[in-house]
């Protein structure tokens, strides 16, 4: 099995080292203790002391089981799902039986009287094992369903991302080739330079969709695209970029910025007789990198028909695919100016020291 296929293999066992999974195990264990202790019984001890004692015992066993499953997860996942579940289930039962017998023995050696009388050792151990069997079966089934659901969500997100990427390629490549074609006879030197710029854009567009690019690479591709558009628009297009000091190696999706630059030119600069300035500002802000793209635009009545906001929708969807809620795209569509603000998560290395 190749590394790629191994990474894509669906996981049936959750990461018991993660805090959400540990929290879920402890909550379910406590709920089971509450149900068992609140139910009518012939116990003579008060409820609260009995509940506290059983809770500590149950949480201790639950944590031991979680730690063991956490450490043994790589070995368990090498088995088939059926054998892996059986092994994990048997491990939980074995830990419970051994732990219950040990606690019962310590309780009677120290005469703490926290468990049952000595003649009921078997009942105490096998009752604990039965509760563990119920809890383990419920948790393993729950986590299996959750992992399968997450796998489907990831697959759907990847498919949507690939579809969006396929739509975005002709969106700018065809327009750029038309620009170059119009320059070949009249301005061959500039057309040659534009072909070199376009080759870099092709290389980025036809690259690996799953691989992330970097902020520095995407800023350079955006400059190359704007250089191509300057050949077509001349003095009508002015560019003002202030992105010094940004982390050039920040991983971001490929071709994230260029469609926004094209959007600014098509809907803004190209529709103004006097043209305008595409402005880009970058800054670091609270563990994130913020990129702001501004362009003037004509009054609403004079604007071209919208193209269904494909560039904006694609950019927003790709940011959500790669960064989730940590990244976003905000839009300010004012009367005379259009502003796109991209927020991308970035942890400053100096803050981790």
N, C-alpha and C positions, 0 to 999 in steps of 0.2 A: 504494500500500500504506500503510495507517495505521500509526502508531507502535506500536500494540498488536499488530497482526499481524506487524510486523517483529520485535518482541521475541520473539514466540512461534515464529518461523520456525526449524525445526531447523537446527542448525549442523553442517556436515560437516567444518570445519577447526578444529582445537583452538587454544587460546591459547598460542602458542609463547613468549609473554612470561612465562608462569607457571613457577614453579620446578619443580613436578612434571613438566610436559611437557619442560622443558629437561633435567631429570635423566634422564627416560626416553630422550631422544634420545642423550645422552652414554653411557648404559649400553649401549644397543643398538649404538652405534658401536664401543664398546670390545669388546663381545662379538664383533662381526664381525672386528675386528682380531685378536683372540686366535685365532679359528678360522683366519684366513688365514695367520697367522705360525707357529702351532704345527704346521700341516699340513706333511708332508714336502716339501722343496724342495731345489734345488741351491745355495741361498745359502751363502756361505762365512763370512759375518759371524756372531758369536755371537748367540744368541737374544735375550738381555735387552737389549743395546744396540739391536738391530733393532726389538724390540717397543716400546721407549721412543720411538724416532724415529717409527715409524708411528703410535703412539698420539697423540703430539702433533699430527702432521699430520692425522689423522682427526678429533680433537676440535676442531681449529681450523676445519676445513671444516664440521663439524656445527654449531658455534656460529654461523658466518657464515650458514649456511642457515636456522637457527632465527631469527636476528635479522631477516633479510630477510623471512621468512614472517610474523614478528610484525608488522613495520611495514606489510606489504602485505596483511594479513588483511582489513581493511575493503574494499579494492578487489577482492580475490579472491572475497569472499563476495557481491559484487554479481553475479557470474557464476552461471550454472547450475552445479550440482554437478559435472557431467561436464567442462565447460570449465574450471571452477576447479581441479579435480584435475589436468587436463592442464597448466594454466599453472603450478601449484605444482611439479609433477613436472619440467617443463621448466626452471623456475628453479633447482631443486636441481642438475640435471645441468649447466646452464650455469655455475653457481658452481663446481662441482667441476672442470669442464674448464679454466676460466680459472685457478682457484687452483692446480691441479696443474701447468699449464704455467708459471705464475709461480714456483712453488716449485722446479721443475726448473731453470729458468733461473737463479734466484738460487743454487742449490746449485752449479751448474757455474761461474758467475762467481766465486764465492768459493772454489771448489775444496774444498768440504766433503766431497764423496763420500758423501752421505747417500742419494742416489737411484741410479738405474741409470746405466750409461755413456751418453755423449752419443748414440750411435747408437740407443738404445732409448727416446728421448723419447716417440715415439708409443705404444709399449707402456705406458710409465708413465702417460701421460695417460688412455688408453682403459681401462686396468685400473682406475684410480681411478674413472673414470666408470661402469664396470660394477658396481663395488662400491657406488657411490652409487645406481645404479639399483635394485639389490637392496634396499639399506637403505631408500631412499625409498619404494619400493612397499610394503614390510612396515610401515613406520611409518604411512604415510598410511592404509593399510587398518586397522591396529590402532586409530588414533585415530578413524577414522570409526565403527568398531563401538562404541568406548567412548562417543562422543558420542550415537549412536543409543540405546544402553542407558540413558544418563543422561536422555535426553529421555523415554523410556518410564517411567522411575522417577518423573520429575517429573510426568508426566501422571497416573500412577496415584495419586501422593500428592495431587495437586490434586483428583482425583475422589473420593478417600476423604475429604478434608477437606470438600468440599462436601456429601457424604452425611452426615457427622457434624454439620455445621452445620444441615442440614435437620432432623435428629433433635432437636437441642437447642432449637429455637425453641418448639414447643408444650410442651416440658418445663416452662417457667416461665411462659409467657404465659397459658395456660389457668388455672393455679393463681392467678395474680394477678387475673385477671378475676373468678374466683369470690369472692375476698376482697372486691373492690370491690362486687360485687353484693350481698353481705351487709350492706354499710354504707350503701347509698343511702338507705334509709328512716330509719334510726335516727341516723346521723351524716353528714348530707349534706355539710357543709363539709369534713370529713376525707376523704370519698369523692371530692369534687371535686379536692382536692389529690393524692389517690392516682391519679386519672385522669391528671393532669398528669405525675406520676412515671411512670406506665405508658406514656404517649405517648413519653417519652424512651426507655424500654426497647424499645418497638415500633420506633422510629426506628433504634436500634442493631441490633435483630435483623433488620430488613428492609433493612439497608444492603448495601453492596458487600462480599461475602465476601472478595474478594481484597485489599481495602484494610485496612491495619492501623489500629487505634485507638491511643490513648495511655494510659499508666498513670493520668494524672490523670482522664481521661474514664471509664475503667473503675472507678476508685475511687468516682467520683461516682455512676455507675450502680449500684454495689453499695450505696451509702448509700440511694439511692432505693428499691431493692428492699427493703432492711431496714426502711425507713420504712413501706412497704406491709404488711410482715409484722407490724410493731408494732401496726398497727391491728387485726389479727386476734388476736394473742397477748397484747396488752396488757402488763401488768407482768411477764409470764412471760419476755418477750424483752428482754434487755439487750445493748447493743452497746458494745464497747470497742475503738476504733480508734486506733492510734498509728502514723501513716504520714507524719508531718512530716519534711521533709528529703529525701524521695525525689524522683528526677527525674520530674517530672510529664509531660514530653514524651517519655519512653521509649516507643518503638513496641512494642506488644504486640497479639496477636489480639483482635478485638472479642468481647465477652461471655466473657472468660476467667475473670473472678472471680465474677460473679453466680451461675453454676451451683454453685460451691463453697459460696457462702453459702446457697443453697437446700438443698443437700445437708446442711449443718450444721443447718439448722432442721428439715427433714423427719425426718432420722434421729436428731437429738439433742434440740433444745429442745422440739419439739412432743410428744415422747414422755415428757417428764419433767413430773410434776404441778407441781413448783415452778419449772419452766422453767430458764433458765440464761443464760450470757453467751457471745455470739459474739465472740471476741477476734481482732483482726488486728494483727500487728506487722510493720513493714517496716524493713529495714536494708540498707546497702551492705556488700558483702563481696567482696574480691579480684576486682574487675572484674565484679561481678554485683550484681543487686538480688534480695534474698531476702524473700519474703512468707510469713508464717506465720499460718495460720487455725486457731484452736482452738475446740472446742465440747465440752461435756459430753455424755455419752450414757449410756443406761440399761445395766444388766447385760446380758450376751449373751442370756440366756434371755428377757428382756422386750423385746427389740428387734423392730421391725417387719421384715417380710420385705424383703430387699434387692431393689432394682430393677436388678439386674445391673450395678451400678456404672457406669451410663451417664455420669453427670456426670464421674466421675474418668477413665474411659476416654477420653471426648471431650477433656477438658482435656489429658491426657497426649499424645494423638495430635496435637492442634493445636499444642502446644508443640514436639513433635518435627518437625512439618511446617515450622514457621517458623524454628526455631532449631537443629534437628539435635541433636547431642550437647552443645551449649553450654547448652541449657536442659533442665530436668527437673522432675518432680513426684514428691516423696517423701511417703509415707504412714506414719503411726504410729497404728495402731489399738489403743490401750490398752484396759484393762478399763473405765475410767470416763471416758476422754477420747479424742477423735479429733483428729488433727493433720494438716493438709496444709501442706507446705512447697514453695513454688514458687521455683525459681531461674531467673532470666532474665539473659542476658548484657547487660552495660552497661559501656562504657568511659568512665571519668571524663575529661571534657575537660581538667582540670588536669594529668592525667598525660601528655597528648599534647604538652604544650608543652616 
